[in-house]
């Protein structure tokens, strides 16, 4: 039976070892799978990493508990519960808890976050979170003297330094795999990366850098629509050669063109930023809608998603705003973005119009909830949030149905634009990032772009043009940054930052 009284030093050691065994199986798996060493060197490295994790946690927990039992235990309870949740997501979706993933988590709304809950989630939380928390609360800690505490801290510190020095031959390997390892070590993966995320965000929240003033070159009525896809990968579009018919409508539509493209990131916030900025930069430059709105273009932004940059325009409409304009079953899904859109365009008194539709159609894990029942073309479908429990066929089918629905939305949008005879119209469909569907045991997205698989990076870039509006260049591959300059070109916006090479349209001499 567990003692209800224990010396602080023993308690810290038990907690640190328990932390190692309960929450670090992914670290062991990653290390074993990626070490190139054999024999003694391999075993020594694995053991050294385990001891280092125990020592680092012991150092922190010892200091916190010595300073204050209440603060120390509160932190431990907080950590074990977050650890439990983190391990559930790591084991279920093969994610890495880095800065990118922290951004995904903090930018997820309540509806999306609840879609990840399952019975397994509850089991993880109870066994690895709640039960350890109860034990931490019940155990009474016997204090140590400051002298003994100081000796222990010095010993642990020297031991850690010595262990790091002994493993100097592994520094290169650790540095090479630091992103993955840093995203798997509990609790420091989410503690450090949450700080990194908010620090980066504080830098981004600085006043945006305004771009040079632009001017409208003519008074021809023109519309550009940017449809931002969510988690759409080009591999599953029949427009890109996919064997299953996922684009039955677009494939029969005139003036539709598809290009190979890659996203610059694997999460929404960065992906959307790339689509709307004039060049790849860590700086907070003025994004396309803000820029054009400031320069007298009618700008309309409609969204059912989240993780968007700061949008400084007049007509910004969320799902709640659009529901007032919509009737019927389709209002529950992304076709709500098209509700009364044509009427809103016709009400504009300006010649140049930019429309941005930010969809959420292919966001997992509940792909089957992202489209109306009549678009359930491929069956059977995966209806579990634990995607690894579905067959590959079920998972692919559910995801493919979201692409069929996307095809319908884009086709409907094009038909609406065709009816606006007095306007030259263009539509750009570009996804924020791709999606993993079980390849290499990875699901969804969020793996750092530097090590992400192609499924999370290869995205559709689909263009439609109204007849006799513009001619396209002979390009095979595009990037998300082509959008900014192509829109300026189509709307006849003259700007010092316009790059003709980045436009997909031929120049008119």
N, C-alpha and C positions, 0 to 999 in steps of 0.2 A: 504493500500500500504506500502511496506517495506521501512523504512527510509534508505537514502543513507549515513547518518551519525549516528554513535552509539558509546557510551562509550566502551572502551576496556573491562571492566569488564562484561558488558552486552553481548557484542559480544562473549566473551569466554563462557559465560553461555549458550547462544543460540546454539553455535557450539557444545558444549559438550552434551547438551540434544538432539540435532538433530542427533549427532553421535550415541547416545544410541538407538533412535527409528528407524533410517534408517538401521543400520548395525548390530544389535545385537539380532534379532529375534531368530537365532540359539542358542544363549546363554540362552535366556528365555526357549526355548523348551527343551534344555538339562537339565537345572536346574529343571524345572517342572517335567520332566520324571524320574529324578534320585533322587529327594529328598524323604527321608523316613519320613519326618515330616508331621504332620497334623495340621490343624487349624491355630492358631495365629503364632506358630513357623515357619510354612511353609511360610506364607505370609510375616512375618518379614524377613526371610532369602532372599526371592526373591527381596523384596524392598531394602534390605541392599546391595545386589549385584549390583542392578541398580544404587543406589546412589553412591556406591564406584566407579563404572565405570565412572560416570559423574565427580566425584571429581578428579580422577586420570588424566583424559583427560584435565580437566580444569586447573589443576596444570601445566601440560606440555605446553598446548597451551598458557596459560597466560604468562609464562616465555619466550617462544619463540617469541611471538608477542611484548612483552615489549622490548626485546633486539633489535629486528629488524622487522619492518612491512613486509619488502620484504621477509626475510627468513621465518618468521612465516606464511605468506600467501602462499608462495611457498610450504612449508611443508604441509599445509592444503590441497592445491590443489592436491598435490601428493598423500596424504593419501586418500582423498575421491575417487579418481579414482582407486587406488589400492583396496580400500575397496569394491568398486562396483564390480570389477573383482573377488575378493576373495569371496564375498557373492554369486555371480553367481555360482561359482564352488562348494561352500558349499551346496547351495540349490539344485543344479542340480545333483551333484555326491555324496553328503553326505560325503565330505572329511573333514579332520581336518588340518588346516594350521600349522603343527608342523615342526620340523627340517627335518624330513623325507620327507614331502611333498615339502618343499623348495628345497631339493635336487632333487626331481622328476622334479620340474619346471625348475630349472637351468640346468638340464641335458637333457631336452627335446629339440630336434632340431626343426627347423622352420616348416618342413613338418608335424611333429606330433602336434606341437602347433596349427597350423592353422586348424587341424581337429576338434578342440573343438569349433570353432566359429559357432554361430547360430544367428537367428533373436533375440532370447531371450537375448543373450549376448549383442547385440547392445542396446536393451531396457534397460537392467541393467546399461550399461555404460552411456547412455544418461541421464536417470532419476536419478541415484544415483551418477554419477561421473561428467559429463559435466555441467549439470544445476547447481548443488551446486557450482562448480568451478566458473561459471560465476557470481553467487551471491556473492561469496567471493571476487572476483576481484572488483566488482562494489561498494561494501560497503566501505565507508571511516570510519576509526576508530579514535575516539577522545582519545588522550593519557590521562593517569592518572599520578599523581605525584609519585615520588619514594616512599614517605612516605605511600601513600595509597596503592601502589603496594605491598610494604613490609608487611603491615598489612593484606592484602588479602591473600598473600602467607602463612603467619604464621597461619592465621585462617584456610585455606584449609588444611594445613599440620596437624594441631592439630585435625581438624575434621576427617581426614582420619585415624589417629592413634586411635582416640576414637572409630570410627566405627569398626575398626579391633578388638579392645579390647572388645567391646560389643558383637561381634560375635565370641568370643573365643571358644564357644561350637561348632562352625561350622568348626573350623580349620582342624579337622581330615577329615571331608567330603570334604573340598576344596583340601586338600593335596591328598586324594585318587583320586580325579577327576581333578587334576591339568593339566594333559596332554590334556585332552579334552577341559577344560575351556580355558587353555592357547592358544589352537589352534583355538579358536572361537572369542576371544576378539580383536576388531579392534581399532587401527592399530597395536597393540603390538604383535599379533600373528605372523605376517610376519616380523616385525622389529626385535624383540628379536630372533626369530628362524632363520632369515637370518644371524644375527651375530653368533649364535650358529653353524650354518652350516659352515660358512667360518672359524670360529675358529677351528672346528673339521677338516676341510679340510687342514688348515695350519699345523695341527699336523700330518696329514696323508702324506702331501707333503714332510715331512722330508725324508731323504735318507732311502730307504728300508733296513730292517735288513736282511742281507744275511744269508741264511741257510748253514749248514755245507756242504762241498763239497761232491758230490756223484760220483759214478763210475758205468759204464756199465758192468754187470757181464758176458754177452755172446755176440756173434755176430749173433744171430738169427734175421732175419728180422721181425720186429714187428711194427704194427701201432695201436695207440689208437686215436679214434676220440671222442671229447667231443662236443656234440651239446647242447648249452645252449638255453633252451626254454624261451619264453617271455610270461608271464601272463597265463601260462598253468596250469590248475587245474586238478588233477587226476580224480575228480568226473565225468568229461565229456569224459573220455577215456573208450571205450568199453573193453579195456584190464583190466580195474579195475572194471568191472561189470556193466558199464553204459548200459541201455537198448537199446539205439540207436546205430547203427553201425557207429561209428566214426573212427574205426581202421580196415577197411576191408582188408588192405594189411598186416599190421604187425601181425594180428591175424592168418594169413596163412603162416607166415614166420618161418622157423625153428630156433631154438636157440635164441629166443627172450624171455626175462624174465622181469617181472615187479615187482617192490617193492613199498611198502608203504613208503612215505617219507614226511618230513615237511621242509619248508624253514626256515631259521633263521631270515628272514626279509621280508618285504612286498614291497620293492622297488628294482629297478634293481641294483643300485650301490652296495648296501650291499649284495644282493643275489648273484651276480656274484663273489664278493670277497669271500663269504663263499664257493662257489663251487671250487674255485681255491687255497684256503689257506689250510695249513696242520692242523690247529686247530682253534677253535673259539677264536679270540683275537682282542682287539681294537688296537693292535700294527700293524705297517706296515711291516709284514714279507714278504719276497720274495714269489711271487705267482708262481704257478706250471709252466706256460710257460716260465717265466723268469729263473726259477731255472733249468729246463731241457735244455733250450737253452745255459745257461752258462756252463752246463756239457755235451756239445757235442751231444745233441739230436737235430734232425731236427724239428723245430717248425714252424707251419703255422697257422696264425690267420686270419680268414675271418669274416667280420661283416657287417650287415645291420642295426645295432642298435647303441646305445650310452650308456653313464653311465658306462663305463668300467674303471677298474683300470689302472695304468700305465703299459703298455706292452712294455718290452724292448727286442724285438726280431728283426730279419732281415726281415722276411716275414709277414708283417702286411698289410692286404688288405681290404680296405673299398669298399663300393658299386661302387664308381667311378672307382676304379682300376679293379673291377670285370666286369664292363660293357664292357671293352675293350676285354674281353675274351668270351663274351656271345652274343648269337643271338636268336631271337624269343621272343614270348610273355612272356615266363617264366622269362625273364630278369627283368621284372618289379616287380617281387615278390621274395620270399626268396629262390627259387630254383636256383637263380643266385649264391648262395654260393657253388653249386656243379659244376659250369661251369669250365671245364678243370682241375678239381681237381685231377682226376686220372692221367692225364699227368704230373701234378706238382709233384705228389708222385713218379712216375716212373723216373722223372728227378733227384730225390735226390740221393746223393752218400752215404748217411748214412743208417745204419741198423735200427736205432730206430727213429720213427717219431710220433710226437704228433700234432694233428690237432684240432683246436678249431673253431667251427662254431657258431657264435652268431646271433641268429635269432631275428625277430621282429613279427612273424606270428600272434600271438593272442593279440597284443597290441590294446586296445580300444582308443577312443570310436567307431571308424569307422572300426569295424570288417569286414564288407562287402567288404572293399577295400584291404584286406590282402591276398586274394586268387584269382586266375583266375576264370572267369565265369563258366568254366566247373566243378568247385568244389562246385558250388552252389547246393548242394545236398538237403539240408533242406530248405524249403520255407514255408511261406513268411519270409523275413529277415528284420531286423531293419536297416534303412538307415538314421537315425537321430543321431546327436551327443548328443542330449538330451535324454539319454537312458530311462529316466522315462516316456517319451511320447510314447515309443514303448510298445507293448504288451509283456508279458513274453515269449510267444511262439516265437515272432519275434526276440527278443534279444538272446534267447537260440539258435535259428536256425543259426543266423549269427555267433555266437561264435563257435557252433559245426562245421560249415563249415571250420573254421580256424584249427580245430583239424583234420578234414579229410585231409586238405592240408598238415598239419604237418606229418600225417601218410604217405602220398605220398612222401614227401621229405626224411623221414627216410628210407622208403622202397627203394627208388632210391639209396640213399647213401649205403645201405647194399648191393644191387645188384652190385654196382661199386666196393665195397670192396671185394666181392666174386670173382671178376675177377682177383684180384691180388693174384694169387695162391702161389707165393713165400713168401708171408707175412702171419704171424699170425695177425689177425685183431680183434679189439674190438670197440664197439660203446657204449657210455654212453649218454643218453638223460636225462637231468635234467633241470627243469625249475627254473628260478630265484625266482619266487613267484607264488601264485595263483591269483584268480580273483573273485570278487563279481559280480553277475549278477542279482541284484535286491533283493536278500535275505536281510530281515530286512531293506529294503529300502537303501541298500548300493550298490555302483557300482564301478567297476574297483578295485583299490588297493591303498595302501599307508597308511592304518590305522596302528598306532603303533602296533608292533608285540605283545606287552603285552596284548592288548585288541582287537586284530584283530580277526575276525570270521574265522572259519576253512577253508572256501572257499578261503581265501587269503593266507593260510599257507600250505594246503595239496597239494602236487605237485607230478607229475609223475617222477619216476626214472626207466628208461627203459634201459636194457642192451642187446646187441647182441654180440655173439662171433662166430668167424669162427670155423669150425669143428676141433676137436682135438687140440685146443689151450690151454684152461684152464678149470678147474672145479670150480664150484661155491659153496660157503658155503651155509648152510641152514639158511638163514636170511630172515626174513619177513619184517623188518622195517629198513630203512637206513636214513642217514642224508646227507646233501650236502657235508660234510667233508669226507665222504667215498670215494669221487672221487679222491682226491689227492693221497691217499695211494694205491688205487686200480690201478691207472695208473702206479705208480712206480712199483708195483708188476707185472703188465702185461708186461711192457717194460723191466723187469729185471734190475731195477735201484737200486743199493745198496746205502743206505743213513742212517746216524745216526738218522734222524728224522722219518724214516719209522716206522709205527705202524702196525704190522701184524694183530692186532685185528680190525683195521679199513679197511683192505682190504676185498673185497667181494670174493676173490679167495682162494681156498684151497692151503696150502703150499705144495711144493713138497719135500718129504724127501729123 
